[in-house]
């Protein structure tokens, strides 16, 4: 709460909410930021939402901006020695989990056929071989699961979320987490758009991993829209496969397909890559970078996993912990390792273990260029976040204004609201006219 209060009241990074947004979000609980994003307190923890982004490079930069804003507040409060912000997804002590939310805009007319959904679930269940954040141990027993299934003890697994996913598709996710959240809330013109909301992913420390997670998922969703997904990858049980791939721990986990065959998770990802290469190669520089990086990662997973240190979080974390285990002669169930697991996710560059890594090649190049200082206060110029940022600046300059900001609208002093239904429209002119009135 003190971090949030400092950001809005002292640092003036955004316009604080003046009205209830929900029964759990009273006035002052958070607000929209100058960079077009949002920060607020959700069920006791600080949550940051980036602005709408159209490019992978913007998306990664604005994700990192949230970390920098929060860590900057800790520094300004001179609390670095007492407070750490951990960007992870599990509490080793209680077994609680907290999600990394991904949101993708899709066309409303898209038909989610059983075949298309099955292929999408297969991609999401197996992408953890390069997006997983890594975890020491497991949630055991899985007391929240309806079958209360037990599995063999796991020393280290790929994903922090895998043990907590109990449905493939479900609407209400607080206590019944699913790979895909079925809630239909586009935050845009609902006649034209739908929003795909995913909760299965981990929070990544590596900017390279974040780029692959969101960039490749967006690419696969475009394959779905164009009906170009591979057809021989549908899983018999996507939830079980998610856990099995994570527990297998090497990226080569075998999963069962609906036709009775088994297939390597890595092989399934190669199948998606092949379809994407045929469809998108040469489209633009960012797409080519994603395709080349996808192929690089899959080939390294097949033969030289240490080449992915700094780029794939679970490999990076496991490598650090293995070195420490060998030096200290520890078993995997030593609480010391769980503590280091958390410290990998410390967003303080002076303390977080991730920042001690020295990647090379394309991983080093991407990570070095990912952060942009201007992303802390300047929104993307090519989405409606641009217009929202103009409004936030204006509200901060006029502290007596009675405003209400939503993702898809602005209201001021009882005037009719200004709708912002198109996320692709920056809206600068219409926002300025609205404020002038």
N, C-alpha and C positions, 0 to 999 in steps of 0.2 A: 504493500500500500504506500509506503514512504517513497519507493522508487517511482510509482505512478504519480504521486502528488508532486514530487520534485519536477518530473518531466513537464507536467501541465501547468503547475503554478509558478515555478521558478524558471525553468529553462524555456518555457513557452514554445514547446515543440508542436503543440496542437491546440485545438479548441475542445474544451471539456464538455461532456454531455450536460445539458441543462434540464433534461426531462428523463423520465423513466423510459428505458428501451424494452425492459422486461421486468417481471417481478423480482428477478435476481440481479437486475442491472439498474440500480437507482441513479438519480442525478449525481454526477461527480465520480461515478465508478470507472470512467474511461472517456475516450473521445477519439475523434479523427485527427490525424497528424498533418503537418505541412506537406509531407511527402505523399499524401493521398491515402496512406494506410491507416491502420487503427490499432490502438493499444488500450487494454482494459484488464480488469481483474475478473477472472472466471473461476468461481468455486474455490477461491483462496489462492490461485496462482496467477501470475502475470501472463497475459496472452497477447501476442502480436499478430496482426494480419497485414500482409503486404498490400500495396495498391494493385489494381488490375495491370497486368503486364502482357505485352504481345511478343516479346522476345525472351529467349532463355537467358541471355546476358543480363537483361533488365531484371528478370525474376530473381536470379541469384544475387544481384547487387542489392535489391530491396529486401531480400531475406536477411542478408548480412547487416543491412542498415538497422533492422530491429535489434539484433545483438548489440550493435555499437551504441544505440540509444540507451539501452538498458544498462550496459556496462559503464557508459559515460555517467549515468546517474549515480551509480555506486561510487565512482571515483569522486564526483562532485560532493557526495555525502561523506566522503572520507571513511568509507566502510569496507574498503577492499580486504582488510585483515580479518573482518568479522563475517562478511557476507559473500557467498558465491552463488552465481546463477548457473544451474546445470541444465543444459539443453539436451535432455534425454527423454525416455518414454516409460521408465519403470522405477518403482521404489522397491529396492531389494528387501527392505525390512518388512513392509506390509503386503507386498504383492500388488499394490495399486498400479494402474497404468494411466498414462495421459497421452492423448493422440497428437499426431502431426497431420493436420488437415490439408488436403490438396483439393483444389477446386478448378474444374475445367469447363469452359463454355462450349456447348454443343448445339447443333441445330435442333429445333423443336420437332421437325418432321422426321427425324431419324427414328427408325424402327429397331428396337432392341429385340431381335429374334433370339430364340434359344441358342442357335448356333453362334451368333455374334456374341451373346453374353458369355457363353461357354469359353470361347476363345479369349475374350477379354479377361475373364477370371483366371485363365491359365497363365496369361502374361503377368497378371498382378501377383499370382501365387509364386511365380518363379523369378521375378525381377529382383527379389531380395538377394540373389547371388551377387549383385553389384550395388544394391541400394541399402542392404542391411547395415545397421549400426553396430551389431555385435553385442553379445550379452554373456556374462558369466552366469552359469547355472540356468535355472528355469523356474517357472511358477508351478509349484508342486506342493500339495495336490491342487488340481484345477477344480477347486470347490464350486466355482460359479457355473461350471459346465453341466449341462443337463444329464450327461451320462457319467460324469465324474471319472472320465477315463484316466488311467495311469499309464505312464510311459517309462522306459528305462531312464535312469539318471543321465543328465546331460551336463558335461563340464563347461562347454562353451558352444553357443549357437549363433546363427547369422543375424537373427532379427529380434528386436525387443518386443515387438507387437504380436509375433506369431502365436505365442501361448494364450493370448487374450482374445483371439478372433474365433467366434463360435457360430457365425452365420456367413453365408456367401452374400446375401442381399437382405437388408432389413431397414426399416424406417427409423425406429427409435434406438439410439446406439449407446446411451449412457451406461446401461447395464446389459446390453445384448449386442456386442460389437460385431460388425459385419465388414467384409471386404469392401462392399459398395453400400453406401448409405442411399436408400431409395427416396429420401425426402425430396419433394419437388419444389424447390425454392430458388428460382433462377436469379433473383436480384437484378433483373433486367426485364425487357419486354417478354412476357411469358408466351406470347403468340409466336415469337421467333426463336427463342432460346430456351434451353434447359441447362442446368448446372449439375455436372457429375461431381459428387462429393465423396472423396476417398478417405478412409481412416486406417488403412492397413499398413501404411508406410511408417518408417522410422524417421526421427529427426536426425539429419546428417550434419556432422561437423565439417566434412570435406565439401567445399564449393563444387568440386568436380562431380562428386556423387549426387549433390543436389541438382546439378545441371542434367545429369543422365536420368535421374528419377523423374523429373517433371518433363524434360524435353522428349524423352523416348515414350513416356506415357501419352503425351500429347500426340506424338507421331502415330502411335498405335490406335488412338481414338480417331485420327484422320483415316487410317486404313479401314477402321470399322465403318465410318461414314461412307467410304467409297466401295465398301463390300469387297475388300481385298485382303482380309485376314486369312491366315493359314487355317485349313479345315481339319487337320489331323492332330490337333493339340488339345482337344477338350478333355478335361480331367473328370474322373469318376466322382471325386469329392474334393473340391477346391479348398475347403477349410482344412481337411486332413492333410492335403498336399502342402499347404502353407506351413503347417507345423513340421511335417516330415522333412521338407527341404531345409528348414531352419535348424532342426535337431541334427541332421546329418553332418552339418558343420564344415563341409569342404567346398560347397557349390556344385557338387556332382550328385546330389540326391536323386534317387529314382522315384518317380511318381506313377500312379496308375491312371490310364486313360479310360474313357467311357467304353471303348471298344475292347477292353480287357488287356491290352498291351501295357508294358511299362516303358517309360522313356526318361532319359536323363534331363534334369532341369536345364542344364547348360545346352543340351541339344534342342530343347524347346525354344530357348532364346535365340539360338542360331536360325531356327525356322522363321521367327518373327523378323530377324535381321534381314534374311534373304528376301522376304516379301517387301520390306521397307526399301531395300536397295533398288529393287526392280521398279518401285513406284515413285521414289522421291529423289534418287541420285541426280545431282546437277540442278536441283530446284533453286537453291540459293546457298551462300557460304555457310550460314548457320546450320542448315540441314545437312550439308556435307560434313561439317565438323561433328555433328551428332552421329551420323552413320559411321564415320571413321573411328570415332571414340568408342562406339558400341562394339565394333569389330575388334578393336585393340583390346578392350576389356575382356571380351569373351575368349579371345585367343590367349591372353595372359592367364585367365582363370584355368584354362586347359593345361598350360605348361609352366608358366613362370609367375606365380602369384605375388612374389615379392616386388615385381615391377609395378604393382598396384598400391604400394604403400603411399599413403597420403591422398589416394584417390578413391579407394574403397574402404569404408570405415571399419567393417568387421575384420578385414585382413590387417589393417593398420593396428587396430586395438589388440588383436590376437598376437601379432608380432611383438608389440611392446610388453604384453603380459607374459609371453613365453620367455623373453629375456629376463624379466624380473623374477619369474618362477625359478629359472635356472640359477640365478645369482643367489636367491634366498632359500632355495630348496623347499618350495612351498607346494602343497597340493592344491587342486583347483577349488576345493571347498573352503580354503582359508579366507576369512572375512577381509583380510588385507586386499585380496584381489577384487572383491566387490567394491571396496573403497576406491581403488585405482580405476575400476570400470567407470564409476561416477566421475572421477577427476578427468577422464578423457574428454568429458562433455562440458567441462568448465569453460565458459565463453571468455574468460579473462585471458588474453594472449600471454600474460606473464605467468600464468599458473596452469592453464589447461594442457593436458598431455598431448592433445592433437597438435598443438602449435610447435611441439618439439620435433616433429617429423620433417624430413628433408626429401620431398618427392623430386622426381626428375621428369624430363621430357614434357609431353603434352599436359600431364597432370600439374607439374610445377608451373608451367606457363599459364594455364587457366586459373589456378589458385592465386597466383601472384597478381593477376589483373582483375579478379572478381570484385573486390571491394571498391566502391566509388564514394568518395566523401559527399558529393552532391546529393546522393540518394537519401541522406538523412533529412533533407529539407526540400528537395525539388522532385515533384512527381514525374512519372513518365509523360512525355509530350504527346504520345499517340493513343492515349486512352482517356476515358472520362475522369480518371484520377487527376488529370491536368486541371479541369474545371473545378473539381472538388478542392484541390490545393489552393486555387485562387480564392475560393469562398472561405476556407479556413484562415488564410492570411487576413482577409477582410474582417472576419469576426474577431480576430485577435486585436485588430486595430480599432474596433468599435465594441468595447467591452460591455456596453449597455444593450447591445442587440439581443433580442430574444429569438434565437435560432434553433433549428433542428436539422441535423445532418443524418442522412441515410446513404447507403451505397448507391441507391437509384433515385434520390430526390434531395432537394434542399427546401427548407421553409424558413421564413423570416418575418417576425413581428405580425403574425396573424394573416399575412398575405397568402393568396393561393400558392401552393407549393410549385416549385419548378421540377418537373419530372426529368430524369436523366436515364431513359430506358435503354440507350444503346452504349454498351461498354466501349465500342470502337470509336465513338464520337468524342473528341476532347472537350468540346462544348465551351470553349473560352468566351466566344462572343455572347452566347445566350446567358452564361453565368454573370458576365459583367453587366449586361442589360438588366438582369434580375436584381443585382445588387444596387445598381443606380436607381431603379424604381423605389 
